[in-house]
Every structure is written in C-alpha cells, then in structure tokens.
Amino acid sequence: MKILKQALNFYIDSSIHVALAVCALVGISFLRFNLPIDTDLLLFVFFASITAYNFVKYAGLAKLYHRSLTSHLKAIQIFSLGCFLALLYLVFLQSKLVLIICSILAVFTFLYAVPFLPNKKNLRNLKSLKIFIIAFVWAAVAAFLPWQNLENLLQVEVFWLFIQYFLFVVSITLPFELRDLHYDKLALGTIPQKIGVYKTKLLGVVSLMLVLSIQFLVFKENWQIDISFFIICLLASLFLAFSSVKQKKYFASFWVEALPIFWLILLYSLL
C-alpha cells in the first residue's frame, strides 16, 4: 500500500497527470474535427508539459535547497531531465507552425516563473493573473497545435475553440484556487481572495454554461460530441459544488485534473 501511495504521489508531483490532461484536450480536438492523430505532436505536448510544469514548480526550490533535496524531489529532477531530453528530440519532428506557437507559449511559461518585474515579481505574482495565464496556455495548445497549416488555424471556428477551452480550463482550475486559499499570499489577489468561495463557485458554473452555449450556438457537431460536452460540464459543476478550502488531498490534484482525460475517453467511446 505504501509503494502504491508513493507511486501515486510521484505520478502527480512529477506532473505526469497534468501532462496527460493537456494531451487529452489536444486529443479531443483531433477527434472533434476528424484531424489525423499526430503521435509525435502528442508526445511533444506531453514532454513539454512535464518540462514546463516542473520548471515552474521546482526550479526555485532546487536552487535554494539543492543540498538538502529529498530523494522524492531528486527523482523528479532526474525524471524531468529525461523528459527535457526527449522533448529536444521531438522538437525536430514538429512543423514550423507548431514551433512558432510553442515558442510564444514558452516565453509566457518562462516569465510566469522567473522574476523580471520590479520587486522581483513574475507573471505568477501579478494580481489575479495566475489562473488566466494557465488557462491561456492550455487553451492555446489544445486549440491551435492540432492544425496543419496557418490557413486552417486562422478560421473563425478555431478562435471559438480557443475561447471554449479557455473557459473550461478556468472553471476546472478554480477548485485549486479554493484549495490554496489559506496558503496563497494576499498579494496574489486570487479569485477566491477577491470574491469569496461562493462567488468563485458561481463564476465556475457560469463559465461552464458559456462553454455549453458556444458548443450549441457556434459549433455544428454531431450529438455524440454535444453529449460529451454536457456530461463533462455537469461533472465539472459537481466538482465545483463540492470544492472547499479544506478538501481531500487528491480531490483537485487527481480527480479534477483528470476531467480532460475522462472527457477524451468518453468522446472516443461515443464516436
């Protein structure tokens, strides 16, 4: 039992789970628009997500406490290095369009973690921006990367796809904001700090309603895709309803984070 718990903690702490969630959103785009599934792109997104998330989470920590890192963190460091090397190889298999988009997103990620503003602030420290930067990067990856050329990318439908994913990611990130309410510094100005727990949940539900509105008003897709949207938004609403400041350890980090993965499985089984 102890080994299984350690494995689960490593799976979550090393960002494998969140990387699979990002890949799942990309996979959903492939299925929704009948695009050829690009395995090299999915692997690229997977290793890029792990590299980016672990850089944001552990770069500063490793710098400050490199001599006293636990074996758990050292293992994550070694794993992250392996993922980065795999990412370097996969870079050469991507199109110019993918590399251009990812270069822009990489700058956002770098500035999110590294202080470049006065008083040693980074994008993460700017009031209320944290959740929207995360949603922007996720939505850009899932909405823009699957397309093969610039002509397809510039379609109005792709813009709405980005908005839809952005709102969805904002809504499923709010349980994390609630979980961290007592730990986040007041200077961060997170959404729960500004509007409270109840209004934060309400904001998440409204975001999900907008996601569904875009689906039914903008996209003309088959009933299987519409059903998958309805089910996943319903589940996300339930997670929001049961979110609290004092939540179980794996509530947000495993179950909420798994929603895109479940969505992909559901959509694949329906199509």
N, C-alpha and C positions, 0 to 999 in steps of 0.2 A: 504493500500500500504506500509506503514511504517513497519507494522508487517511482511509482506512478505519479505521485504528487510532485516529485522533483522534476519529472519529465514534463508534466503539465506546466509547471512554473517556468521551465526553460522554454517551452513552446510559446508561451505568452510573452515572457520577458525578452526573448530574443527577437520578437516582432514577426515570427513566422505566421502567427494567427492573423495579424493585421495585414500582412503582405498577401495572404490568401484572400482576404476580404477585398482588397484593392483589385487583385486579379479577377475575382468573381464579378465585380462591376464591369470590367473590361469584357469578360466572357459574356455577360448579359447583353452588351452592345453588339457583339458578334452575332448572337442568336436573334436578337430583335430585328436586325436589318439584313439577315441572311448573308453576312460577310464571311469570307473564308477564314477559318480559325488559324491564327498565326501563332504557332507554338513558340517560336523564337521571341516574338513580342511578349507573350505571356511570361516566359522565363525572364526576360529583360525587366518587365514590370515587377516581378516577384523579387528578384535580387536587388533591384533599385530601391524598392520599398523597404526592404530589410536594412540596406546600407543607410538610407536616409533617416529612417526612424531611429536606428541605433546610434547614428551620429548625433542626432538631436538629443536623445536621452542620456547618452553615456560619455560623450566627448569631454564635457566639462568635468564630470565626475572622475574620469580616468586621469585627467590632467592634475586634479587636486589630490587624489588619493591613490596614485598609481602604485605606491609601495605597499599599500595595505588592502588592495582589492581582494575580495573573497574569491574562492575558487569558482563560484557561480558566475561572477562578473568576468573573470578571466576566460572562462569557457565561452561566454557571449562575445568577448573581444576576438578570440580566435575564430569563432564561427562567423562573425561579421567580416573579418579579413578574408575568409574563404568566399563569402558572398560577394565581396567587392571585387575579388579577382575573377570570379565567374561573370560579374557584370562587365568588367573590362573586355572580356572575350566576346560577350553578346553585343557590345556596342558596335562591333564591326559587321554584325548581321542585320542592323537596322537601316531603314530608309533615312534619307536626309531630312524628310519632314518630321519623322519621329525624333530624331536627334535635335532638331531645332526646338521643337516643343519642349522636350525634356531638359534642354539646356536652360530655357527660360524658367522652368519649374525648379531646376536645381539651384538657380540663383535665389529664388524665394526660400527654398529649404535652408540654404546656407545662411541667409540673412535672418531667418527665423531662429537660428541657434547661436550665431556669432554676433557679439556686440559691435555695432557700427554707428550707433546714435549717441548723442550726448548722455552723460551719466552712465556709460557702459550698458546701454539698453539695446535690445534686439527687437525684431518684429514680435516675438512672443511676449515681450514686456509691454507692448503698446495696449492701452485700454481697449478691452472688448474685441480685439482683432484676432486673437488666438484661434477661436473656433471657425472663423470665416476663412482664415488662411488655409487651415486643414481642409475645409470643405472645397475651397477653390482648387487646391492641388488634386484632391481625389477626383473631383468632377472633370477637371481638365484632362487627366489621364484617361478616365473611362469614356469621355465623350469625344475626345479629339484623336487619340492614338490609333484606334482601330481603322481609320480611313486611310486609303492607299495613296491618295493624292490631294493636292490643295483644292482642286475643283470641287471634290466631294465634301471636303472639310468646310468650305465656305457656304454650304447650303443652310438656309434658314432653319431647317429641321435640326441640324447639329447644334445650333445656338440654343434651341429649346431643350434639347437633350442635356446640354451643359447645365442650364437653369434647373431642370428637373433633378439631376443628380446632386447639384449643389444644395438644394433644399432638403433632399433626402439625407445627405450626409450631415447637414446642420442638425436635423431632428434626431439622428441616432448618436450624435456627439453630445447632446445635452445631458444624458444620464451620467457621462463622465464629468461634466461640469458640476452637476449636483453632488457627485461622489467627492469631488475635490473642494467643495465649498469651504470646509473648515481648514483646509491646508493651503489654498491659494492666498497669496498676499492681496490685501485690499487694493493695492496699487494696480493690480491686473485688471480690475473692473470687469470681471467675468459676468456673463448674463445673469446667473442666479444672484450674484452680489448686487447687481443693479436693480433687478425687478422682482427678486424673491423666487421661492420654489414653485408656488402655484402658477404664477405667470410664465415661468420658464417652461413648465409642462404644457401650458396653453399655447405658447409660441411653437413648441414642437408639433403639437396636434395641428395647428393652423398651417405650418409648413407642409405637413403630410397631406392635408386637404388640398393645398396648392399643387402638390406633386400629382395627385389624382386628377385634379382639374386639367392640368396640362396634358395628362395622358388621354383623357376623354375628349378634350376640345381641340387639341393640336394634332395628336398622332392618330392616324387611321390604321390601327393594327388589329390583328385577329383577337378573338375572345380569350384565347389561352394567355396571351400577354397581358390583357386587361385584368383577367382573374388573378394572375400572379402579382400584379401591382396592388390590387385591392387587398389580397391576403397579406402581403408583406407590409403594407402601410397599416393594416389592422394590428399586426403583431408589433410593429414599431410603436404604435399608440399604446398598446398594453404595457410594453416595457417602460414607456414614459410614465404611464399612470402608476406603475409600481416602483418607479425610481425614487430614491430617497437619499438624504445626506448620509444616513447610516445604512449602507447596503452590503450584501454579502460580497465576499472577496472577488468572486468570479462573475458576478451579475453583469457588470458593464464590460470588463476586460475580456470575458469569454462569450457570454450569451448575446449581449447587444452587438458586439463586434462581429458575431457570426451571422448576423442578419443578411448581408450580401451573399454569403456562402449558401445559406439556406435558400435565398431567392434564386440563385443560379440553379441549384438542384431542382427546385420546384418548377422553374421555367423549362428546364431541359426535360423533365418528366412529362410536362404537359404538351410540349411541341412534338 
